[in-house]
Amino acid sequence: MAETTNKIINIITETTEKALLIGLITPDISEHECMASLDELERLADTAGIEATARIYQNRQSPDPAAYIGKGKLAEAKEIIDANGLNIAIIDGELAPSQIKTIEDILGVEVIDRTMLILEIFELHAKTSEGKLQVEIAQLRYTLPRLTGKGKSMSRLGGGGGAAGAGARRGAGETKLETERRTVKSRVAALEAEIKQLEISRNVMRARREKSGIVNIAIAGYTNSGKSTLLNYLTDAGVLAENKLFATLDPTTRKLKLPNGTEVLLTDTVGLIKKLPHHLVRAFKSTLDEIKYADIILLVGDASDPGRREQFEIAESLLIEMGVTETPIIKAYNKIDAANLADEFVDGVRISAKTGEGIENLLLEIQTAIEQARKPAVFVFPARELSGKAQGHIINYLYKNAAVSDIDYGEEYTTVKASADSKTRSMYGKYLAK
């Protein structure tokens, strides 16, 4: 598998490919949903450097098991491809290897599916070592059941970082396909071991943040909703913010001081999308956990996008799938400078991360969410256990991160009455009055 272990997906550096997009309308997918999905597929293609020149779709009860769409429609697609000089077809779904082969044989051009396209974009945008490892694992997991043992094996697919294929030797009676599968599995195992170590480090950092008592806010939302732009506006983070899907893969955390002086941590996270490949969800688990373990989620949406309602619904459903069910969520409808919302979306804050409009209201909403998470608590600090300096440090922390209503300095104990959030109550749980 020498050819297929260098890179799993070729990086496109310029727009040299012209594509036909192929979609499907079924009883579960309306014509409107199909068109919206093809629009998004076109934006994905553009992000990968592919020009989506034409599109075609078919109304069927279900995808054709052999070729996704019927052969009559494929013949029509072939005519479009030949007439316009197209060299790639992108299917708005996930295909089996046999389907890709059948479609390629009929159309005479390279065929990729939606998942392959997203994986390619992730490879383009992964910058850190962790991000690159996560992408490679996702790519390999996608490749494994699609290996053919015939060398080509899904023209864009290739393998991992190169180390796994070079030393693999075929055992007695082992076919090329078995060798390829063994090589990929070996590479995945090695990458997962590396990711495990990085995950341990990430968990240690997360534990330190939790111990510090600073509220952690994850900026989540549909891809290209302006999450990175918002982080940059609030914190001068300097994160790359492009008008492209999945421009940000690697989480970035910055400190923010709210109007009342409370300090919080903001973390920009990878964008969510409809039909997010499960290979990516598994590979990016540790990164997505930044959302799962946040104290508050700032759910950002693009108010200027015609599909904004559906995008919010998809993002919210994906959060539930991640296990986020009780975390406070603040909705931010971004890009209002380019939108006409009328009376839409009264359940969130309207903002423009580009112009700053509505940002003050957003910060006040964050403060309110923090206050609402607080509960009355009485802390009793024994003088014999804590030095004056240590006790002073704790009390300063409570003044900064809780609402202190009363302090009684006794000879043996200092009693502090305050309204504190769960993190603060947990930090000083041993001193809480029963």
Kinemage of the C-alpha trace (Angstrom):
@kinemage 1
@onewidth
@group {chain A} dominant
@subgroup {mainchain}
@vectorlist {calphas} color= white
{ca met a 1} P 0.000 0.000 0.000
{ca ala a 2} L 2.933 2.283 -0.779
{ca glu a 3} L 0.853 4.638 -2.920
{ca thr a 4} L -1.977 4.781 -0.436
{ca thr a 5} L -0.092 5.590 2.741
{ca asn a 6} L 1.207 9.073 1.986
{ca lys a 7} L -1.964 11.128 2.271
{ca ile a 8} L -5.531 10.089 2.514
{ca ile a 9} L -6.886 13.038 0.555
{ca asn a 10} L -5.042 15.231 -1.934
{ca ile a 11} L -4.929 18.909 -1.038
{ca ile a 12} L -6.287 21.209 -3.706
{ca thr a 13} L -4.419 24.508 -3.806
{ca glu a 14} L -6.316 26.167 -6.642
{ca thr a 15} L -9.618 25.797 -8.418
{ca thr a 16} L -8.747 23.325 -11.165
{ca glu a 17} L -11.728 21.025 -10.772
{ca lys a 18} L -15.237 21.634 -12.051
{ca ala a 19} L -17.980 19.567 -10.476
{ca leu a 20} L -21.502 18.341 -11.015
{ca leu a 21} L -23.505 18.140 -7.790
{ca ile a 22} L -25.973 15.262 -7.494
{ca gly a 23} L -28.820 15.239 -4.974
{ca leu a 24} L -31.891 13.213 -4.110
{ca ile a 25} L -35.468 13.991 -3.091
{ca thr a 26} L -37.130 11.219 -1.063
{ca pro a 27} L -40.162 10.959 1.233
{ca asp a 28} L -37.774 11.990 4.033
{ca ile a 29} L -36.118 14.823 2.080
{ca ser a 30} L -38.337 17.535 0.579
{ca glu a 31} L -37.435 19.463 -2.548
{ca his a 32} L -36.699 22.530 -0.413
{ca glu a 33} L -34.397 20.511 1.867
{ca cys a 34} L -32.673 18.961 -1.130
{ca met a 35} L -32.026 22.398 -2.683
{ca ala a 36} L -30.749 23.799 0.623
{ca ser a 37} L -28.434 20.803 1.048
{ca leu a 38} L -27.097 21.215 -2.500
{ca asp a 39} L -26.503 24.920 -1.795
{ca glu a 40} L -24.453 23.909 1.228
{ca leu a 41} L -22.654 21.248 -0.811
{ca glu a 42} L -21.709 23.951 -3.304
{ca arg a 43} L -20.212 26.034 -0.492
{ca leu a 44} L -18.325 22.981 0.762
{ca ala a 45} L -16.968 22.420 -2.734
{ca asp a 46} L -15.884 26.047 -2.965
{ca thr a 47} L -14.089 25.745 0.375
{ca ala a 48} L -12.195 22.736 -1.026
{ca gly a 49} L -11.254 24.654 -4.172
{ca ile a 50} L -13.775 22.953 -6.451
{ca glu a 51} L -16.077 24.943 -8.719
{ca ala a 52} L -19.616 23.556 -8.663
{ca thr a 53} L -20.646 24.313 -12.230
{ca ala a 54} L -23.901 22.368 -12.450
{ca arg a 55} L -26.308 20.336 -10.360
{ca ile a 56} L -28.843 17.597 -10.938
{ca tyr a 57} L -31.313 15.827 -8.653
{ca gln a 58} L -33.891 13.054 -8.781
{ca asn a 59} L -37.101 12.262 -6.952
{ca arg a 60} L -37.035 8.647 -5.697
{ca gln a 61} L -38.508 6.567 -2.918
{ca ser a 62} L -34.978 5.724 -1.748
{ca pro a 63} L -31.386 5.878 -3.046
{ca asp a 64} L -30.650 3.371 -5.784
{ca pro a 65} L -28.606 0.586 -4.128
{ca ala a 66} L -26.345 0.315 -7.171
{ca ala a 67} L -25.812 3.912 -8.255
{ca tyr a 68} L -27.581 6.254 -5.774
{ca ile a 69} L -29.718 7.680 -8.608
{ca gly a 70} L -31.302 5.819 -11.502
{ca lys a 71} L -29.340 5.000 -14.643
{ca gly a 72} L -31.572 7.247 -16.752
{ca lys a 73} L -30.692 10.206 -14.556
{ca leu a 74} L -27.042 9.138 -14.630
{ca ala a 75} L -27.156 9.222 -18.435
{ca glu a 76} L -28.459 12.785 -18.174
{ca ala a 77} L -25.639 13.588 -15.758
{ca lys a 78} L -23.142 12.141 -18.240
{ca glu a 79} L -24.434 14.502 -20.942
{ca ile a 80} L -24.038 17.515 -18.624
{ca ile a 81} L -20.504 16.457 -17.687
{ca asp a 82} L -19.419 15.974 -21.298
{ca ala a 83} L -21.074 19.173 -22.531
{ca asn a 84} L -19.442 21.341 -19.846
{ca gly a 85} L -16.059 19.657 -19.546
{ca leu a 86} L -16.589 18.697 -15.911
{ca asn a 87} L -14.120 16.363 -14.250
{ca ile a 88} L -15.711 15.426 -10.937
{ca ala a 89} L -19.139 14.471 -9.567
{ca ile a 90} L -20.034 15.143 -5.926
{ca ile a 91} L -22.865 13.124 -4.387
{ca asp a 92} L -24.865 14.732 -1.569
{ca gly a 93} L -24.802 11.607 0.576
{ca glu a 94} L -22.460 8.874 1.780
{ca leu a 95} L -21.758 6.152 -0.772
{ca ala a 96} L -20.663 2.548 -0.613
{ca pro a 97} L -17.521 1.625 -2.593
{ca ser a 98} L -19.594 -0.342 -5.096
{ca gln a 99} L -21.808 2.690 -5.727
{ca ile a 100} L -18.809 4.914 -6.378
{ca lys a 101} L -17.372 2.400 -8.842
{ca thr a 102} L -20.690 2.054 -10.688
{ca ile a 103} L -21.166 5.814 -10.969
{ca glu a 104} L -17.561 6.364 -12.084
{ca asp a 105} L -17.879 3.695 -14.762
{ca ile a 106} L -20.971 5.422 -16.152
{ca leu a 107} L -19.910 9.062 -15.816
{ca gly a 108} L -16.250 8.585 -16.686
{ca val a 109} L -15.085 11.076 -14.030
{ca glu a 110} L -13.967 10.931 -10.424
{ca val a 111} L -16.793 10.579 -7.906
{ca ile a 112} L -16.682 11.655 -4.256
{ca asp a 113} L -19.406 11.820 -1.645
{ca arg a 114} L -20.295 14.462 0.920
{ca thr a 115} L -18.236 12.832 3.667
{ca met a 116} L -15.103 12.647 1.503
{ca leu a 117} L -15.488 16.349 0.677
{ca ile a 118} L -15.793 17.346 4.338
{ca leu a 119} L -12.786 15.202 5.236
{ca glu a 120} L -10.797 16.977 2.537
{ca ile a 121} L -11.747 20.376 3.946
{ca phe a 122} L -10.752 19.275 7.434
{ca glu a 123} L -7.353 18.239 6.132
{ca leu a 124} L -6.939 21.616 4.448
{ca his a 125} L -7.723 23.518 7.652
{ca ala a 126} L -6.059 21.410 10.358
{ca lys a 127} L -3.140 23.448 11.699
{ca thr a 128} L -2.080 21.938 15.033
{ca ser a 129} L -0.555 18.503 15.497
{ca glu a 130} L -3.673 17.374 17.381
{ca gly a 131} L -5.956 18.607 14.618
{ca lys a 132} L -3.928 16.815 11.967
{ca leu a 133} L -3.964 13.585 13.961
{ca gln a 134} L -7.720 13.812 14.461
{ca val a 135} L -8.314 14.371 10.754
{ca glu a 136} L -6.049 11.499 9.753
{ca ile a 137} L -7.846 9.111 12.107
{ca ala a 138} L -11.218 10.138 10.659
{ca gln a 139} L -9.910 9.678 7.131
{ca leu a 140} L -8.483 6.249 7.854
{ca arg a 141} L -11.660 5.066 9.543
{ca tyr a 142} L -13.598 6.166 6.492
{ca thr a 143} L -11.113 4.473 4.165
{ca leu a 144} L -10.925 1.110 5.918
{ca pro a 145} L -14.248 -0.416 4.781
{ca arg a 146} L -13.696 1.043 1.314
{ca leu a 147} L -10.328 -0.532 0.518
{ca thr a 148} L -10.376 -2.652 -2.628
{ca gly a 149} L -6.892 -4.147 -2.716
{ca lys a 150} L -6.543 -2.907 -6.289
{ca gly a 151} L -4.188 -0.033 -5.694
{ca lys a 152} L -6.448 2.877 -6.661
{ca ser a 153} L -9.052 2.432 -3.938
{ca met a 154} L -11.160 5.598 -4.111
{ca ser a 155} L -8.962 7.995 -6.047
{ca arg a 156} L -8.624 10.600 -3.298
{ca leu a 157} L -7.976 8.153 -0.511
{ca gly a 158} L -4.498 7.239 0.469
{ca gly a 159} L -3.628 6.362 4.037
{ca gly a 160} L -1.978 7.948 6.999
{ca gly a 161} L 1.328 9.557 7.759
{ca gly a 162} L 3.432 7.143 5.768
{ca ala a 163} L 5.017 5.234 8.619
{ca ala a 164} L 2.588 2.376 8.700
{ca gly a 165} L 2.836 1.250 5.096
{ca ala a 166} L 6.571 1.131 4.587
{ca gly a 167} L 7.430 -1.745 6.870
{ca ala a 168} L 4.347 -3.905 6.422
{ca arg a 169} L 5.061 -7.332 4.959
{ca arg a 170} L 2.529 -9.639 3.528
{ca gly a 171} L 2.147 -12.852 5.470
{ca ala a 172} L 1.831 -16.254 3.868
{ca gly a 173} L -1.280 -16.370 1.726
{ca glu a 174} L -2.266 -12.812 2.657
{ca thr a 175} L -3.977 -10.876 -0.109
{ca lys a 176} L -3.156 -7.304 -0.991
{ca leu a 177} L -6.500 -6.226 0.465
{ca glu a 178} L -5.728 -7.959 3.766
{ca thr a 179} L -2.314 -6.286 3.820
{ca glu a 180} L -3.863 -2.871 3.212
{ca arg a 181} L -6.439 -3.388 5.935
{ca arg a 182} L -3.816 -4.536 8.419
{ca thr a 183} L -1.650 -1.525 7.588
{ca val a 184} L -4.504 0.938 8.054
{ca lys a 185} L -5.580 -0.657 11.342
{ca ser a 186} L -1.992 -0.492 12.591
{ca arg a 187} L -1.765 3.186 11.669
{ca val a 188} L -5.092 3.975 13.349
{ca ala a 189} L -3.956 2.249 16.534
{ca ala a 190} L -0.713 4.265 16.564
{ca leu a 191} L -2.561 7.541 15.971
{ca glu a 192} L -5.124 6.770 18.654
{ca ala a 193} L -2.304 6.204 21.137
{ca glu a 194} L -0.930 9.666 20.306
{ca ile a 195} L -4.374 11.221 20.592
{ca lys a 196} L -4.841 9.527 23.972
{ca gln a 197} L -1.752 11.259 25.315
{ca leu a 198} L -2.936 14.604 23.967
{ca glu a 199} L -6.363 13.960 25.463
{ca ile a 200} L -4.765 13.377 28.870
{ca ser a 201} L -2.965 16.722 28.572
{ca arg a 202} L -6.201 18.436 27.486
{ca asn a 203} L -8.054 16.926 30.464
{ca val a 204} L -5.340 18.178 32.833
{ca met a 205} L -5.655 21.682 31.383
{ca arg a 206} L -9.440 21.493 31.651
{ca ala a 207} L -9.180 20.363 35.290
{ca arg a 208} L -6.885 23.312 36.051
{ca arg a 209} L -9.383 25.707 34.489
{ca glu a 210} L -12.187 24.185 36.551
{ca lys a 211} L -10.111 24.396 39.716
{ca ser a 212} L -9.406 28.058 39.026
{ca gly a 213} L -13.126 28.689 39.323
{ca ile a 214} L -13.284 30.789 36.156
{ca val a 215} L -16.468 30.236 34.179
{ca asn a 216} L -15.815 28.454 30.872
{ca ile a 217} L -17.951 29.490 27.902
{ca ala a 218} L -17.868 27.481 24.675
{ca ile a 219} L -18.695 29.328 21.460
{ca ala a 220} L -20.570 26.738 19.417
{ca gly a 221} L -22.762 26.826 16.355
{ca tyr a 222} L -23.192 26.025 12.711
{ca thr a 223} L -20.082 26.299 10.577
{ca asn a 224} L -19.391 29.789 9.179
{ca ser a 225} L -21.759 31.465 11.620
{ca gly a 226} L -19.067 33.895 12.771
{ca lys a 227} L -17.774 32.183 15.920
{ca ser a 228} L -14.124 33.070 15.312
{ca thr a 229} L -15.027 36.641 14.342
{ca leu a 230} L -16.907 36.964 17.631
{ca leu a 231} L -13.967 35.612 19.643
{ca asn a 232} L -11.655 38.046 17.853
{ca tyr a 233} L -13.975 40.993 18.539
{ca leu a 234} L -14.310 40.182 22.233
{ca thr a 235} L -10.716 39.216 23.006
{ca asp a 236} L -8.426 40.260 20.140
{ca ala a 237} L -7.589 36.567 19.795
{ca gly a 238} L -6.258 36.912 16.251
{ca val a 239} L -7.923 33.682 15.116
{ca leu a 240} L -8.224 33.204 11.355
{ca ala a 241} L -11.786 34.126 10.408
{ca glu a 242} L -12.742 33.379 6.811
{ca asn a 243} L -16.054 33.308 4.972
{ca lys a 244} L -15.632 29.586 4.394
{ca leu a 245} L -17.016 26.457 5.998
{ca phe a 246} L -14.872 24.860 8.731
{ca ala a 247} L -12.271 27.648 8.674
{ca thr a 248} L -11.589 26.839 12.356
{ca leu a 249} L -10.858 23.302 13.563
{ca asp a 250} L -8.525 23.798 16.502
{ca pro a 251} L -10.080 25.230 19.685
{ca thr a 252} L -8.738 28.559 20.922
{ca thr a 253} L -9.316 29.787 24.489
{ca arg a 254} L -9.030 33.424 25.591
{ca lys a 255} L -9.886 35.360 28.753
{ca leu a 256} L -12.664 37.966 28.736
{ca lys a 257} L -13.602 40.495 31.421
{ca leu a 258} L -17.333 41.183 31.631
{ca pro a 259} L -18.728 44.684 32.372
{ca asn a 260} L -19.149 43.823 36.073
{ca gly a 261} L -15.493 42.787 36.340
{ca thr a 262} L -16.069 39.009 36.293
{ca glu a 263} L -13.487 37.136 34.237
{ca val a 264} L -14.546 34.227 32.024
{ca leu a 265} L -12.835 31.987 29.488
{ca leu a 266} L -14.140 31.868 25.921
{ca thr a 267} L -13.336 28.864 23.711
{ca asp a 268} L -13.899 28.862 19.968
{ca thr a 269} L -14.882 25.388 18.748
{ca val a 270} L -15.185 23.468 15.499
{ca gly a 271} L -18.311 24.252 13.503
{ca leu a 272} L -21.331 21.964 13.395
{ca ile a 273} L -23.062 20.924 10.179
{ca lys a 274} L -25.913 18.787 8.916
{ca lys a 275} L -24.822 15.197 8.280
{ca leu a 276} L -21.605 15.720 10.271
{ca pro a 277} L -19.643 12.522 9.502
{ca his a 278} L -19.563 10.219 12.522
{ca his a 279} L -15.900 9.505 11.729
{ca leu a 280} L -15.158 13.153 12.548
{ca val a 281} L -17.307 13.154 15.672
{ca arg a 282} L -15.365 10.163 17.018
{ca ala a 283} L -11.953 11.545 16.037
{ca phe a 284} L -12.669 15.032 17.408
{ca lys a 285} L -14.147 13.788 20.682
{ca ser a 286} L -11.590 15.509 22.909
{ca thr a 287} L -12.038 18.776 21.020
{ca leu a 288} L -15.830 18.594 21.064
{ca asp a 289} L -15.647 17.909 24.804
{ca glu a 290} L -14.800 21.620 25.149
{ca ile a 291} L -18.488 22.131 24.377
{ca lys a 292} L -19.693 19.245 26.517
{ca tyr a 293} L -17.892 20.379 29.665
{ca ala a 294} L -18.467 24.123 29.319
{ca asp a 295} L -20.343 25.998 32.053
{ca ile a 296} L -22.268 28.035 29.478
{ca ile a 297} L -22.689 27.560 25.732
{ca leu a 298} L -22.848 30.566 23.467
{ca leu a 299} L -24.744 29.206 20.464
{ca val a 300} L -24.005 31.417 17.467
{ca gly a 301} L -26.030 31.426 14.258
{ca asp a 302} L -25.873 33.314 10.976
{ca ala a 303} L -28.943 35.555 10.969
{ca ser a 304} L -28.352 36.467 7.322
{ca asp a 305} L -28.560 32.879 6.092
{ca pro a 306} L -31.940 31.877 4.609
{ca gly a 307} L -31.588 28.492 6.324
{ca arg a 308} L -30.896 30.003 9.737
{ca arg a 309} L -33.833 28.338 11.476
{ca glu a 310} L -32.842 24.875 10.311
{ca gln a 311} L -29.194 25.538 11.157
{ca phe a 312} L -30.070 26.411 14.741
{ca glu a 313} L -32.251 23.306 14.995
{ca ile a 314} L -29.429 21.122 13.649
{ca ala a 315} L -26.890 22.676 16.030
{ca glu a 316} L -29.202 22.179 19.012
{ca ser a 317} L -29.921 18.555 18.077
{ca leu a 318} L -26.188 17.857 17.711
{ca leu a 319} L -25.571 19.325 21.172
{ca ile a 320} L -28.162 16.938 22.593
{ca glu a 321} L -26.430 14.030 20.811
{ca met a 322} L -23.186 15.092 22.526
{ca gly a 323} L -24.918 14.842 25.888
{ca val a 324} L -25.408 18.576 26.401
{ca thr a 325} L -28.853 18.740 27.996
{ca glu a 326} L -28.564 20.833 31.168
{ca thr a 327} L -25.901 23.409 30.300
{ca pro a 328} L -27.267 26.976 30.029
{ca ile a 329} L -27.390 28.074 26.380
{ca ile a 330} L -27.337 31.682 25.173
{ca lys a 331} L -28.385 32.141 21.562
{ca ala a 332} L -26.607 34.821 19.556
{ca tyr a 333} L -28.023 35.739 16.163
{ca asn a 334} L -24.953 37.050 14.377
{ca lys a 335} L -24.460 39.070 11.166
{ca ile a 336} L -27.495 41.276 11.756
{ca asp a 337} L -25.648 43.954 9.777
{ca ala a 338} L -26.430 41.804 6.713
{ca ala a 339} L -29.864 40.542 7.771
{ca asn a 340} L -33.466 41.696 7.889
{ca leu a 341} L -34.932 39.830 10.849
{ca ala a 342} L -38.071 41.869 11.524
{ca asp a 343} L -39.547 40.271 14.674
{ca glu a 344} L -37.763 36.952 14.303
{ca phe a 345} L -35.759 35.313 17.044
{ca val a 346} L -36.885 36.931 20.258
{ca asp a 347} L -35.306 34.091 22.261
{ca gly a 348} L -31.746 35.304 21.826
{ca val a 349} L -29.447 38.295 21.390
{ca arg a 350} L -29.004 39.951 18.010
{ca ile a 351} L -25.407 40.871 17.341
{ca ser a 352} L -22.871 41.734 14.693
{ca ala a 353} L -19.405 40.448 15.514
{ca lys a 354} L -18.236 42.549 12.575
{ca thr a 355} L -19.576 45.940 13.681
{ca gly a 356} L -20.031 45.343 17.404
{ca glu a 357} L -23.777 45.965 17.343
{ca gly a 358} L -25.538 44.175 20.191
{ca ile a 359} L -22.311 43.008 21.854
{ca glu a 360} L -23.031 44.962 25.046
{ca asn a 361} L -26.388 43.184 25.345
{ca leu a 362} L -24.667 39.842 24.780
{ca leu a 363} L -22.203 40.491 27.619
{ca leu a 364} L -25.065 41.441 29.932
{ca glu a 365} L -26.848 38.216 28.950
{ca ile a 366} L -23.724 36.246 29.887
{ca gln a 367} L -23.582 38.011 33.251
{ca thr a 368} L -27.243 37.150 33.855
{ca ala a 369} L -26.650 33.481 33.000
{ca ile a 370} L -23.776 33.356 35.494
{ca glu a 371} L -25.890 35.008 38.195
{ca gln a 372} L -28.775 32.606 37.600
{ca ala a 373} L -26.432 29.659 38.106
{ca arg a 374} L -25.598 30.891 41.612
{ca lys a 375} L -27.214 29.574 44.787
{ca pro a 376} L -27.032 30.769 48.414
{ca ala a 377} L -24.088 29.274 50.316
{ca val a 378} L -22.435 29.699 53.697
{ca phe a 379} L -18.690 29.040 53.910
{ca val a 380} L -17.045 28.494 57.293
{ca phe a 381} L -13.243 28.815 57.279
{ca pro a 382} L -11.396 27.606 60.443
{ca ala a 383} L -8.568 29.905 61.484
{ca arg a 384} L -6.474 26.991 62.739
{ca glu a 385} L -6.496 25.383 59.274
{ca leu a 386} L -5.951 28.433 57.083
{ca ser a 387} L -3.315 31.100 57.457
{ca gly a 388} L -4.379 34.690 57.194
{ca lys a 389} L -2.865 34.906 53.715
{ca ala a 390} L -4.631 31.773 52.488
{ca gln a 391} L -7.937 32.881 53.940
{ca gly a 392} L -7.520 36.322 52.400
{ca his a 393} L -6.891 34.721 48.999
{ca ile a 394} L -10.126 32.700 49.256
{ca ile a 395} L -12.193 35.668 50.359
{ca asn a 396} L -10.798 37.812 47.529
{ca tyr a 397} L -11.764 35.027 45.135
{ca leu a 398} L -15.305 34.921 46.538
{ca tyr a 399} L -15.674 38.677 46.165
{ca lys a 400} L -14.551 38.381 42.559
{ca asn a 401} L -16.509 35.282 41.513
{ca ala a 402} L -19.511 35.174 43.863
{ca ala a 403} L -21.952 37.667 45.336
{ca val a 404} L -20.790 38.081 48.962
{ca ser a 405} L -23.544 39.428 51.220
{ca asp a 406} L -21.948 39.151 54.665
{ca ile a 407} L -18.651 38.247 56.396
{ca asp a 408} L -18.247 37.510 60.118
{ca tyr a 409} L -14.632 37.407 61.321
{ca gly a 410} L -14.611 35.322 64.501
{ca glu a 411} L -11.662 34.213 66.593
{ca glu a 412} L -11.942 30.569 65.499
{ca tyr a 413} L -13.930 30.821 62.294
{ca thr a 414} L -14.583 33.248 59.461
{ca thr a 415} L -18.106 32.829 58.081
{ca val a 416} L -18.931 34.078 54.599
{ca lys a 417} L -22.469 34.250 53.223
{ca ala a 418} L -22.595 34.425 49.455
{ca ser a 419} L -24.441 33.479 46.310
{ca ala a 420} L -22.070 31.137 44.462
{ca asp a 421} L -22.169 29.012 41.333
{ca ser a 422} L -21.684 25.238 41.365
{ca lys a 423} L -18.003 25.510 40.471
{ca thr a 424} L -17.241 27.791 43.421
{ca arg a 425} L -19.325 25.662 45.784
{ca ser a 426} L -17.411 22.608 44.568
{ca met a 427} L -14.008 24.294 44.958
{ca tyr a 428} L -14.664 25.120 48.607
{ca gly a 429} L -17.063 22.285 49.321
{ca lys a 430} L -15.204 21.213 52.465
{ca tyr a 431} L -15.960 24.591 54.009
{ca leu a 432} L -19.680 24.684 53.177
{ca ala a 433} L -21.949 24.773 56.216
{ca lys a 434} L -24.120 21.665 56.358
